Amino acid sequence: TSNTIYVTTDLNDKNLWTSTVSLQDLHWIDDKPKRHKTYHARLRYQGPLVACTFAGNSLRLGEPVRGLAAGQSAVVYDHDRILGGGIVT
């Protein structure tokens, strides 16, 4: 990590949006999610569920999300069942 902070007044700046989220410290309650199956992830406390698929230790989001930061938790759901999750890097 570079410990660099970027500041902008443009809330739609393309650098604020991401479609792929890398995760570390993954923990699965039961089995690891299957590749190419659509799940949902909550990336903020009480945030909306976002459709996603798995690619290794990353989530590919169905729609871009604004303002994610390293250290936030990502919780993965299969319908109403929590599968587990990890920490955003």
C-alpha positions as CSV (number, residue, x, y, z in Angstrom):
1,T,0.0,0.0,0.0
2,S,1.1,3.5,-0.7
3,N,-0.8,5.3,2.1
4,T,-1.9,7.9,-0.4
5,I,-5.2,9.8,-0.2
6,Y,-6.8,11.4,-3.3
7,V,-9.3,14.2,-2.9
8,T,-11.9,15.3,-5.4
9,T,-15.1,17.4,-5.3
10,D,-16.5,15.5,-8.3
11,L,-18.7,12.8,-6.8
12,N,-18.8,11.0,-10.2
13,D,-15.1,10.9,-10.7
14,K,-14.3,7.6,-12.4
15,N,-11.6,6.8,-9.8
16,L,-14.3,6.6,-7.1
17,W,-16.1,3.7,-8.8
18,T,-15.1,0.1,-8.8
19,S,-16.4,-3.1,-10.4
20,T,-14.0,-5.6,-8.9
21,V,-13.2,-5.9,-5.2
22,S,-10.2,-7.8,-3.9
23,L,-10.6,-9.5,-0.6
24,Q,-8.2,-10.9,2.1
25,D,-8.8,-12.8,5.3
26,L,-11.6,-14.8,3.6
27,H,-13.8,-16.8,5.9
28,W,-16.6,-19.1,4.7
29,I,-19.2,-20.5,7.1
30,D,-19.7,-23.7,5.1
31,D,-18.4,-24.2,1.6
32,K,-16.5,-21.7,-0.5
33,P,-18.8,-20.0,-3.1
34,K,-18.8,-21.5,-6.6
35,R,-17.3,-19.7,-9.5
36,H,-19.7,-18.3,-12.2
37,K,-22.7,-18.4,-9.8
38,T,-24.4,-15.1,-9.0
39,Y,-24.4,-14.2,-5.3
40,H,-25.0,-10.9,-3.5
41,A,-22.6,-8.9,-1.4
42,R,-23.2,-6.2,1.2
43,L,-20.2,-3.8,1.1
44,R,-21.3,-1.3,3.8
45,Y,-23.2,-1.6,7.0
46,Q,-26.8,-1.5,6.0
47,G,-25.8,-0.9,2.4
48,P,-27.7,-2.3,-0.5
49,L,-27.0,-5.9,-1.7
50,V,-25.0,-5.9,-5.0
51,A,-25.0,-8.8,-7.4
52,C,-21.6,-10.4,-7.7
53,T,-19.6,-13.4,-8.9
54,F,-16.4,-14.9,-7.6
55,A,-13.0,-14.9,-9.4
56,G,-10.3,-16.2,-7.1
57,N,-10.1,-13.9,-4.1
58,S,-12.1,-11.1,-5.8
59,L,-15.7,-10.2,-6.3
60,R,-16.9,-9.0,-9.7
61,L,-19.7,-6.7,-9.1
62,G,-22.8,-6.6,-11.3
63,E,-22.8,-2.8,-11.1
64,P,-20.0,-0.4,-10.1
65,V,-20.0,0.8,-6.4
66,R,-18.7,4.2,-5.4
67,G,-16.2,5.0,-2.6
68,L,-15.1,1.6,-1.3
69,A,-12.0,1.7,0.9
70,A,-9.5,-0.9,2.1
71,G,-10.5,-2.4,5.4
72,Q,-14.2,-2.4,4.8
73,S,-16.0,-5.8,5.2
74,A,-17.7,-7.6,2.4
75,V,-20.4,-10.1,3.4
76,V,-21.6,-12.5,0.8
77,Y,-25.1,-13.9,0.6
78,D,-26.8,-16.7,-1.3
79,H,-30.4,-15.4,-1.2
80,D,-31.1,-14.9,2.6
81,R,-28.2,-17.1,3.7
82,I,-24.8,-15.6,4.7
83,L,-22.0,-17.6,3.2
84,G,-19.1,-15.6,4.8
85,G,-16.9,-12.8,3.4
86,G,-13.6,-11.0,3.7
87,I,-11.9,-7.7,4.1
88,V,-11.6,-5.3,1.1
89,T,-8.0,-4.6,0.1
